[in-house]
Amino acid sequence: MSSIPPSDVIHVMAGVLVDPAGRVLLAQRPPGKHLAGAWEFPGGKLEPGESASAGLARELREELGIEIGPGEALTRVPWAYGAKRLLLDAWVVRHWQREPQPLEHTALQWAAPAAVELAQLAPADRAILQALRLPPRYPITPADLPPTAADACAAMLREALAHGERLLQLRLPRWPLEQVRELAALLLPEAKGCGALLMLNGDVEGARALGPGVGVQLKAVQLQGTGRPLPWNQPVGASCHDAGELARALALGADFATVSPVAVTATHPDAPALGWPAFAALAEAAALPVYALGGMGEADLPRARALGGQGVAGIRGFWGGGFQGG
């Protein structure tokens, strides 16, 4: 992503403090301020000529009374509150001196990322939390699996969970809808046990019926309206191909999106690929985490991350020739 936002955009630094137990620090906005009562990651405006690291250190000193060690960039979220345009620049901080104090906030709280209620966060901060807790890889089941391969598919997904995958999409267009739901129900206890999420492809009603631990990956044709299709404790992904679809995904309250096709795929060799420069531009402008999809494999992960993506999603690059875990 570009390092300098346009002059009419307010560059805001946000500190994601992570303690040794993996909890994050949230601060509650005080009365009288915009979004009073909402929880956020502490931070504030970057001053003219100030570097990101210096601005973050200064803001956390002023707001929390701490001195921080080096941080690492997590994500950058473009956001608009009415006419006010922000670039929220979030960095993870794991080392600091002194106990944080609410010098400019009503209260502070430590919470495991998975336990934070998204609805309580300021809207722009939700994308920061999702970038923190979403994994870098998003495997999708092969579409050509027949209904008779249910046992083999279950075994494949269990192996993925055992290898550390924490976000799996069940995209099985040849299966009856109820059979896909039964597979998700079968795997759900194991997925919950390791903190993984199962995503149903396009099946909002199935996700609602199965409850927490199961989400939906919306198809592009489903990106209509402005109401979130699932409760905040169930993830919503969106399948996007351009900036317009990403904007509609955000309006629906989606937690993340896939952007495709980044490269030419074996299943659609004649479909024009976006290419990495276009993916980078879409990821930079998106106000939610974005996965690169289409011709992706494990080797593409560093590039997707370097260009501002959450990571890579894929089918053949993850399952072909055996599961490629890590």
C-alpha positions as CSV (number, residue, x, y, z in Angstrom):
1,M,0.0,0.0,0.0
2,S,1.1,3.6,-0.5
3,S,2.8,5.1,2.5
4,I,1.3,8.6,2.3
5,P,-2.4,9.2,2.2
6,P,-4.0,12.1,0.2
7,S,-3.8,15.5,1.9
8,D,-7.6,15.5,2.7
9,V,-7.3,12.2,4.5
10,I,-6.6,12.2,8.3
11,H,-3.8,9.6,9.0
12,V,-4.7,7.9,12.4
13,M,-2.3,5.5,14.2
14,A,-3.9,2.7,16.1
15,G,-2.0,0.5,18.6
16,V,-3.0,-3.2,18.9
17,L,-1.4,-4.1,22.2
18,V,-1.1,-7.9,22.6
19,D,-0.1,-9.4,25.9
20,P,1.7,-12.7,26.5
21,A,-1.7,-14.5,26.8
22,G,-2.7,-13.2,23.4
23,R,-5.3,-10.8,24.7
24,V,-5.7,-7.3,23.1
25,L,-6.3,-4.0,24.8
26,L,-9.5,-2.1,24.0
27,A,-10.3,1.5,25.1
28,Q,-13.8,3.0,25.5
29,R,-14.5,6.4,23.9
30,P,-15.5,9.0,26.6
31,P,-18.7,10.9,26.8
32,G,-18.9,14.0,24.5
33,K,-16.8,12.5,21.7
34,H,-18.0,11.0,18.4
35,L,-19.1,7.4,19.0
36,A,-19.0,7.8,22.8
37,G,-19.2,4.5,24.6
38,A,-17.8,2.5,21.6
39,W,-14.7,0.5,22.1
40,E,-11.6,1.0,19.9
41,F,-7.9,0.4,19.6
42,P,-6.1,3.3,21.2
43,G,-4.3,5.9,19.1
44,G,-4.7,9.2,17.4
45,K,-3.8,11.5,14.6
46,L,-0.3,11.5,13.1
47,E,1.3,15.0,13.2
48,P,2.8,16.6,10.1
49,G,6.3,15.3,9.4
50,E,6.0,12.6,12.0
51,S,6.8,9.0,11.2
52,A,4.3,6.2,11.8
53,S,6.4,4.6,14.6
54,A,7.0,8.0,16.3
55,G,3.4,9.0,16.1
56,L,2.2,5.6,17.5
57,A,4.7,5.9,20.4
58,R,3.6,9.4,21.2
59,E,-0.2,8.7,21.0
60,L,0.1,5.6,23.3
61,R,2.2,7.6,25.7
62,E,-0.4,10.3,25.9
63,E,-3.4,8.0,26.0
64,L,-2.1,5.1,28.1
65,G,1.0,6.4,29.8
66,I,3.3,3.6,28.4
67,E,6.5,3.5,26.5
68,I,6.3,1.0,23.6
69,G,8.9,-1.2,21.9
70,P,9.0,-1.7,18.1
71,G,5.7,-2.5,16.5
72,E,4.7,-4.4,13.3
73,A,2.3,-3.1,10.7
74,L,-1.0,-5.1,10.7
75,T,-3.4,-3.3,8.4
76,R,-4.5,0.0,7.0
77,V,-8.2,0.8,6.9
78,P,-9.6,3.6,4.8
79,W,-12.8,4.9,6.4
80,A,-15.3,7.8,6.2
81,Y,-17.4,9.2,9.0
82,G,-19.6,11.5,7.0
83,A,-17.4,14.0,5.2
84,K,-14.4,13.1,7.4
85,R,-12.0,10.7,5.7
86,L,-9.6,8.6,7.7
87,L,-6.8,6.2,7.1
88,L,-6.6,4.0,10.2
89,D,-3.0,2.6,10.3
90,A,-2.9,-0.3,12.8
91,W,0.3,-1.7,14.3
92,V,0.7,-4.7,16.6
93,V,2.7,-3.9,19.8
94,R,3.9,-6.7,22.0
95,H,6.3,-5.0,24.3
96,W,5.9,-1.9,26.5
97,Q,6.8,-0.4,29.8
98,R,4.4,0.4,32.6
99,E,0.8,-0.7,33.0
100,P,-1.6,1.0,30.6
101,Q,-3.9,3.6,32.2
102,P,-7.1,5.2,30.7
103,L,-5.7,8.7,30.6
104,E,-8.1,9.8,27.8
105,H,-10.7,7.1,27.8
106,T,-13.5,6.0,30.1
107,A,-12.2,2.5,30.6
108,L,-9.8,-0.2,29.3
109,Q,-10.3,-3.9,28.9
110,W,-8.2,-6.9,27.9
111,A,-10.0,-9.5,25.8
112,A,-9.1,-12.5,23.7
113,P,-9.6,-11.5,20.0
114,A,-12.1,-14.2,19.4
115,A,-14.2,-13.1,22.4
116,V,-14.6,-9.4,21.3
117,E,-18.1,-8.5,20.3
118,L,-17.8,-6.7,16.9
119,A,-21.0,-4.8,17.5
120,Q,-19.4,-3.0,20.5
121,L,-16.4,-1.7,18.4
122,A,-16.3,1.6,16.5
123,P,-17.1,0.6,12.9
124,A,-13.6,1.4,11.5
125,D,-12.0,-0.7,14.2
126,R,-13.9,-3.9,13.2
127,A,-11.7,-4.4,10.2
128,I,-8.6,-4.1,12.5
129,L,-9.9,-6.9,14.7
130,Q,-10.8,-9.1,11.8
131,A,-7.3,-8.6,10.3
132,L,-5.9,-9.7,13.6
133,R,-8.0,-12.8,14.0
134,L,-8.4,-14.0,10.4
135,P,-5.8,-16.5,9.2
136,P,-3.6,-15.9,6.2
137,R,-4.9,-18.9,4.2
138,Y,-8.5,-19.7,3.2
139,P,-8.8,-23.2,1.5
140,I,-11.9,-23.9,-0.5
141,T,-13.1,-27.4,-1.2
142,P,-12.7,-28.7,-4.8
143,A,-16.0,-28.1,-6.7
144,D,-15.8,-31.4,-8.6
145,L,-16.2,-33.6,-5.5
146,P,-19.3,-35.8,-6.0
147,P,-21.8,-36.5,-3.2
148,T,-20.5,-40.0,-3.0
149,A,-17.2,-38.6,-1.7
150,A,-18.6,-37.4,1.6
151,D,-16.4,-39.5,3.7
152,A,-13.3,-38.6,1.8
153,C,-14.2,-34.9,1.9
154,A,-14.7,-35.1,5.7
155,A,-11.3,-36.7,6.1
156,M,-9.7,-34.1,3.9
157,L,-11.2,-31.3,6.0
158,R,-10.2,-33.0,9.3
159,E,-6.7,-33.2,8.0
160,A,-6.8,-29.5,7.2
161,L,-7.9,-28.7,10.7
162,A,-5.1,-30.9,12.1
163,H,-2.6,-29.1,10.0
164,G,-3.6,-25.7,11.4
165,E,-6.1,-24.3,8.9
166,R,-8.6,-22.1,10.7
167,L,-10.9,-20.9,7.9
168,L,-12.4,-23.4,5.5
169,Q,-15.1,-22.9,2.8
170,L,-17.4,-25.8,2.0
171,R,-18.1,-25.1,-1.7
172,L,-19.7,-28.3,-3.0
173,P,-22.0,-27.4,-5.9
174,R,-22.7,-31.0,-6.9
175,W,-24.1,-31.9,-3.5
176,P,-27.6,-31.5,-2.2
177,L,-27.8,-28.5,0.1
178,E,-28.8,-30.6,3.1
179,Q,-25.8,-32.9,2.6
180,V,-23.4,-29.9,2.8
181,R,-25.2,-28.8,6.0
182,E,-24.8,-32.3,7.4
183,L,-21.1,-32.2,6.7
184,A,-20.7,-28.9,8.4
185,A,-22.7,-30.1,11.4
186,L,-20.5,-33.2,11.6
187,L,-17.3,-31.2,11.6
188,L,-18.5,-28.3,13.7
189,P,-17.5,-29.7,17.2
190,E,-13.9,-30.4,15.9
191,A,-13.7,-26.9,14.3
192,K,-14.9,-25.2,17.5
193,G,-12.4,-27.2,19.5
194,C,-9.5,-25.7,17.6
195,G,-10.9,-22.3,17.0
196,A,-11.6,-22.8,13.3
197,L,-14.5,-21.4,11.2
198,L,-16.5,-23.2,8.6
199,M,-18.0,-21.2,5.7
200,L,-21.0,-22.3,3.7
201,N,-21.0,-21.1,0.1
202,G,-24.0,-18.9,-0.5
203,D,-26.2,-20.8,2.1
204,V,-27.3,-18.1,4.5
205,E,-30.2,-20.1,5.9
206,G,-27.9,-23.1,6.6
207,A,-25.4,-20.9,8.5
208,R,-28.2,-19.4,10.6
209,A,-29.5,-22.9,11.5
210,L,-26.0,-24.2,12.4
211,G,-25.1,-21.1,14.5
212,P,-21.8,-19.8,15.9
213,G,-18.8,-21.4,14.3
214,V,-20.4,-21.4,10.9
215,G,-20.5,-18.5,8.5
216,V,-21.4,-17.8,4.9
217,Q,-19.4,-16.8,1.8
218,L,-21.8,-14.7,-0.2
219,K,-21.7,-14.9,-4.0
220,A,-21.4,-11.7,-6.0
221,V,-25.1,-11.9,-6.9
222,Q,-26.0,-11.9,-3.2
223,L,-24.3,-8.6,-2.5
224,Q,-27.5,-6.6,-2.4
225,G,-29.1,-4.4,0.3
226,T,-27.5,-3.0,3.4
227,G,-28.5,-5.5,6.1
228,R,-26.0,-8.0,7.5
229,P,-27.3,-11.5,6.8
230,L,-26.0,-13.1,9.9
231,P,-25.4,-12.1,13.6
232,W,-22.0,-10.5,14.4
233,N,-20.9,-13.8,16.0
234,Q,-21.1,-15.6,12.7
235,P,-18.6,-14.6,9.9
236,V,-19.7,-13.2,6.6
237,G,-17.4,-13.4,3.6
238,A,-18.0,-11.8,0.2
239,S,-16.9,-13.0,-3.3
240,C,-15.8,-9.8,-5.1
241,H,-14.3,-9.0,-8.5
242,D,-14.1,-5.2,-8.5
243,A,-14.4,-2.1,-6.4
244,G,-18.2,-1.8,-6.7
245,E,-18.7,-5.3,-5.3
246,L,-16.2,-4.6,-2.4
247,A,-18.3,-1.5,-1.6
248,R,-21.5,-3.5,-1.6
249,A,-19.8,-6.1,0.7
250,L,-18.9,-3.4,3.1
251,A,-22.4,-2.0,3.1
252,L,-23.7,-5.5,4.0
253,G,-21.4,-5.6,7.0
254,A,-19.1,-8.4,5.6
255,D,-16.1,-9.3,7.7
256,F,-13.8,-10.0,4.7
257,A,-13.8,-10.5,1.0
258,T,-12.1,-12.6,-1.7
259,V,-11.0,-10.8,-4.9
260,S,-10.7,-12.9,-8.0
261,P,-9.3,-13.9,-10.4
262,V,-5.9,-12.5,-9.6
263,A,-4.2,-15.0,-11.9
264,V,-5.4,-17.3,-14.7
265,T,-7.0,-20.5,-13.2
266,A,-7.1,-24.0,-14.5
267,T,-10.9,-24.1,-14.2
268,H,-11.4,-20.9,-16.1
269,P,-8.4,-20.5,-18.4
270,D,-10.1,-18.0,-20.7
271,A,-11.2,-15.6,-17.9
272,P,-9.1,-12.5,-17.9
273,A,-7.0,-12.2,-14.8
274,L,-6.8,-9.0,-12.7
275,G,-3.1,-9.2,-12.1
276,W,-1.2,-8.2,-9.0
277,P,-1.2,-4.4,-9.6
278,A,-5.0,-4.4,-9.8
279,F,-5.3,-6.6,-6.7
280,A,-3.0,-4.2,-4.8
281,A,-5.2,-1.2,-5.8
282,L,-8.4,-3.0,-4.7
283,A,-6.8,-4.1,-1.4
284,E,-5.6,-0.6,-0.6
285,A,-9.0,0.9,-1.2
286,A,-10.9,-1.8,0.7
287,A,-12.1,-1.1,4.2
288,L,-12.1,-4.8,5.1
289,P,-9.6,-7.7,4.9
290,V,-9.1,-9.1,1.3
291,Y,-7.9,-12.5,0.2
292,A,-6.4,-13.0,-3.2
293,L,-8.2,-15.8,-5.1
294,G,-7.7,-17.4,-8.5
295,G,-4.6,-19.4,-9.4
296,M,-3.3,-18.9,-5.8
297,G,-1.1,-21.3,-3.8
298,E,1.1,-21.2,-0.8
299,A,4.0,-19.6,-2.7
300,D,1.8,-16.6,-3.4
301,L,1.1,-15.8,0.2
302,P,4.1,-13.4,0.8
303,R,3.2,-11.4,-2.3
304,A,-0.4,-11.1,-1.3
305,R,0.5,-9.9,2.2
306,A,3.1,-7.4,0.9
307,L,0.5,-5.9,-1.4
308,G,-1.9,-5.3,1.5
309,G,-4.0,-8.5,1.3
310,Q,-5.0,-10.6,4.3
311,G,-3.6,-13.6,2.5
312,V,-4.6,-16.1,-0.2
313,A,-7.6,-18.3,-0.9
314,G,-7.7,-21.2,-3.2
315,I,-8.7,-24.7,-4.3
316,R,-6.1,-26.6,-6.3
317,G,-3.1,-24.8,-4.7
318,F,-4.2,-26.1,-1.3
319,W,-5.6,-29.5,-2.0
320,G,-4.1,-30.7,-5.2
321,G,-1.5,-33.5,-4.8
322,G,-2.3,-33.7,-1.1
323,F,-2.9,-31.1,1.6
324,Q,-0.2,-28.5,1.8
325,G,-0.4,-27.4,5.5
326,G,2.1,-25.8,7.8
